Amino acid sequence: MINWRWLLFAVLCGGILLFGGWRFYNPLSGRELKTYSFYDRQGRLIGILSADGGPVRTWVALDKISPAAQNVFISLEDQRFYRHAGIDFWAVGRAMLENGRQGKLTSGASTITQQLAKNILNNQKRNLWHKMVEALLAVYLEIKYSKAEILENYFNRIYYGNLIGGINTAARFYFQKTPQELNVKEAVALALLAKSPVVNQQRLFDHTLAKEIDRGLAYLADRGVITKEEQDYYQKVPLAVKPALNEKILAPNFLYAVLKAEARQKKQRTKITTTLDYELQAAVVNIIKEELARLKDKHINNAAAIVIENKSGEILAYVGSADFYDSSHAGQIDGVLSYRQPGSALKPFLYYLALENGFSPATILPDIKMSFPAGNGVYNPRNYDDQYHGPVTLRHALGNSLNIPAIYLLSQVGGGKFLALLQQLGFKNLTRSPEHYGLGLALGNGEVSLFEISKAYACLANAGIYFKNLLFTKEEQLERLGLLAADKVFLITDLLSDNAAREAAFGPNNSLKLPFPAAAKTGTTKDFRDNWAVGYTTEVTVGVWVGNHDQSEMRNSSGITGAGPLFRKILLKTSAKYPAGKFAQPAEIVSRNICLESGLLSGSNCLKTRSEFFSPHNLPPAVCAQHAILRGRPTFIYPAIYRDWLAENFPRQEYALQEDRPLKPSKFHILYPPHDAYFAVDPVLSREDQRLTLKVDNELATEWYVDGQFIGQSGLTKNVAWQLEQGTHTIEAWQDKQGTAVRINVY
Ligand SMILES: [Zn+2]
C-alpha cells in the first residue's frame, strides 16, 4: 500500500523544485555579456572581448531589426516558428526521412528556439543526450517566454563569425549598416554566416558565397517570401561587403593569451593595461602581410612574430598568425604558442654549453665524415650544403650553422647536459629522455614554441639573467633567475652578431646583417616545414616563425630567405623606436691573437690569424706548432683525422699530415723520432755526439727536412742524423711526392 505521507512529501518537493526552477532559472537574462577592455602600454584602447573570450555583442530590440531580415531568417531557418512549441516535429520527421534516404546524418530540423537553447547551453559535444537537453530547454523557453522575446534573443545571441556575436555588430562589421537597414540579400548572407560561421566567415569576403546566396534567394521566391522580381533584382545587385576593418582586433591572439594569463593569476579586472606597443604591433602585422605576399610562390601561408623588451620582459608585439580571420589557413591558431621543430635555432645554447665545458670560439672542430653510435646503428650527420669543410673554428661552425661540428660538440658535452640546460631555459615540451632525442637534439628534433625560444634568447640578451615569465600586462611581476655565465653569454652574443662569420654559407649581404649590433640565428627544419629567425639587440629580442599551420611543406625556403627578411624588417622597425646599443663586454673577457687553422695562439709561421675573445679560464693551451717551414714554405701540418678529408678534397695537392693519431696506415711513417717526443741536450756531453738518427718504416730513398731545411737523404745503406738543438722542431720525411712530419721538443 502506498504511504500517503511519502506521496504528499514527494508531490511537495516536486512542486517546490518546479516553482524554484520557474522562479529562478531565467536563461535569457544577462543581455550584455561582461566585457574586458584592453589598453596598450600608452593607454590606448586596443580591443574588447567578452568575459568568456567569445564574441562581443551589443543588444538591439526586435523592432529595430528590418522585417525583411526577420522574414528571411525565419523562412530559411524555421518556417513554422510562429506555430510550433519549441520543437518542429514535422521538420524532424522530414529530416529523418531524408537522412534515411541519403544514408547520412544532416541536421536542419533544429528550430530557432532549439538553436537559441544550444547557444545558451554552449555545448561543444553533439551527442543524443545534449540534443535531448537542448530540446527540453527549447520547450521550457517556449512556455516561459513569448515568440518575440525568443526571436529577439536569437538575433542578438547567435554567432556570425569573425568574433562577432549578435546581429547589431554583424550588420555593422560586414555591411556598415544598422540591422534596420539590412536588405533581403544581406539578410540571406548573414543567415548563411549564422548557419556555418567558421566555414563562411572568410568566403563572404572572398565573394565565394555567391552561389549559396542565390540559392537562398530562389528558395525565398519559391515560398513567396519575396517576389520573382525581387529575386531577379537581388541576384543582379552585387552584395556590398564593406568590412569595417578598423573594427578587427589588431592583436587577437595576444588578447586571448592575456585572458589566459589573467585566468592563471585569478584576476578579476575588466580594464587591462597590456604591455603591447600598438604602433609597433600594427607595423609588425603589416610587415608580415607584405612579406607573405612576397613569399606566396614558396607556398608559405603563415607567420608568427614576437617582440620582447629585454630589460622589462614586456611583450611589445605579438602576432600569432598572418590573419586571425582567415580560417582557410587556420588563422586562429596562435603560432607564437604552437609547438614545432626548431631546426638549428637551438644551436646557440649547445655552443654556450660547449664554452662552459672547455671549448672556446677558437677551438678547431672537425667538419668531416664522422659516424656516431645511435641506437643500434650509426648516425652519419650531414651539412645543409652537403659539403664537408674540414677543420673549422667554433666561431665559423656556429656562424655558418654547420651540422657536423654541432653533432660533434653534443657528443663531447653530452646529450643529458644539453637537455637539462634547455629544460632550465623553459622548453616545456622537451620531456623525453636524452636517449630519445639522441644527438639529433643539436639539430632541433624536439618541439619548441616561438614563445619559449624567444624567451630563451632574451636570457642571452640579458647577459644570462633568465625571466621565468614574460609580461603581458603592466600589473604582472617579473621573476628573474641568474642562469647563464655572463662571460660565456657575451662570447655567444659576439659569435651570433659576427656577420663575417656567416658569410661563407649565407653571403656578405644576408638578411641577418643589420646596421647596428644584433645577434641572430636562423633555423630550417627538414623538408622545409618551418623557418625560424630569432635574435636580439641590447634593447629587444625578436622571434619570427614562418610556415604553414597545416604543417605542409614550403618550397625551397630556408630560415635565412624565409624568416630572415621578416626578422630583419621587424628588428629595423623596432630599433627605430628602441635604438640598439653596443653589447657590453664583461671585464674578465680577454683577447688573444690566434692561428685560425690550429686554434692555438698564433706563432711566427702561422698564415691566417685574427684577434679572438676568450673567457679567462679557456685560453688556448699553447702557441701554434702546426705551422712549420717545410721546404722553405710555411705549411700547415694537419692532424691525422683529416687524412681522408684531404685525400677526397685535395687529391692533387701536397699536404703535410701529423702522425699523432693515424686512422689507418699510410704508405710510410716516421719511426724515429716519435711524434711529440721530448729530448734534453746534455750540457756535459759533446754536441757532436748528441744526434738523432732519423728513420722511416721502409728502406726507400727519403729526403729529410728539419724546420724546412734539407739535411740529407737516407736509403737502404745510408742513414741521416740530426744534431739536437733546443726548441720545438718539425721533422719531415719525403718519398717521391709524399710527405709526413713529426714534431719534437728539445730542452
Ligand atoms: Zn698556426
Residues whose N, C-alpha, C, O or C-beta is under 5 A from the ligand:
A	BS01	ZN	C595 S598 C606 C624 H627
